[in-house]
Amino acid sequence: MNSKLLKEKMVLRDMTTVAISKYIGINRSSWFRKITGKTEFTRREISLIASALSLDEDELIEIFFAKDVSFT
């Protein structure tokens, strides 16, 4: 997961951690476990994040399916 890119997209869309975690239905501690790679986002959560941030397919793949990336 490319958390650095996800955070950049959040900044561009003026979306806070609190707002995005509420939008996808998880609490802040769950968000931080997921963003740091301790747990994984579900398909539903990824879909909701993509919708909230207006991510296209390439961005979605680059953020959530990047190999050997660990930007925490």
RARA-V557982 format. One record per backbone hydrogen bond with DSSP energy under -1.0 kcal/mol. NH is the residue of the N-H (numbers start at 1). CO is the residue of the C=O. If there is no record, write none. Layout:
nh=NH co=CO
nh=NH co=CO
This chain:
nh=2 co=63
nh=3 co=1
nh=6 co=2
nh=7 co=3
nh=8 co=4
nh=9 co=5
nh=10 co=6
nh=11 co=7
nh=12 co=8
nh=13 co=9
nh=14 co=11
nh=15 co=10
nh=20 co=16
nh=21 co=17
nh=22 co=18
nh=23 co=19
nh=24 co=20
nh=26 co=21
nh=31 co=27
nh=32 co=28
nh=33 co=29
nh=34 co=30
nh=35 co=31
nh=36 co=32
nh=37 co=34
nh=38 co=33
nh=39 co=33
nh=46 co=42
nh=47 co=43
nh=48 co=44
nh=49 co=45
nh=50 co=46
nh=51 co=47
nh=52 co=48
nh=53 co=49
nh=55 co=50
nh=60 co=56
nh=61 co=57
nh=62 co=58
nh=63 co=59
nh=64 co=60
nh=65 co=61
